[in-house]
Amino acid sequence: MIYLAGKTGKFLPQDLHARYAALQWLMWQMGGVGPMFGQANHFRAYAVDKIAYAIERYTNEANRLTGILDRRLSEAPYLAGDDYSIADMAVFPWMRNADRRGITLTDYPHAQRWFDAINARLAVVRAVQVLSEASSTAPHDDKSRDILFGKTQFARR
């Protein structure tokens, strides 16, 4: 994302302060939101064994991170400030279907406002439509579960 933003001159502010704010929030997504929301999603939706400790821990962490997001968005319209950036692009997908990670987005009004604004962008509307047309709604069978989460995942190739 950094490369593409730099190459196109879009979605990464030119102002140094705003640029580093965008990069800071992008790294926050990479180090916190992605891994923790991913774990919440895995243990809540995909793990065959429902481990209460893991579900509670990652659900709590997803909500803690959403609280940080909400506080930041109480200060500015977007993560890096006044303009939509790659930081928003990186965090937004994790906020889609937030309830799957145990997050009630309406409990976070600034995050909800931000989500609604991004979700209404024409490019996002188009992308979500393409995603919905390409996605399978079929649950994982044993073979796909082994590939994604089990034996095959770590097999030597």
Secondary structure, DSSP 8 states (H G I E B T S, - for coil): -HHHHHHHT-SS-SSHHHHHHHHHHHHHIIIIIHHHHHHHHIIIII-SS--HHHHHHHHHHHHHHHHHHHHHHTT-SBTTBSS--HHHHHHHHHHTTGGGGT--GGGSHHHHHHHHHHHTSHHHHHHHHHHHHH---S---HHHHHHHHSGGGG---
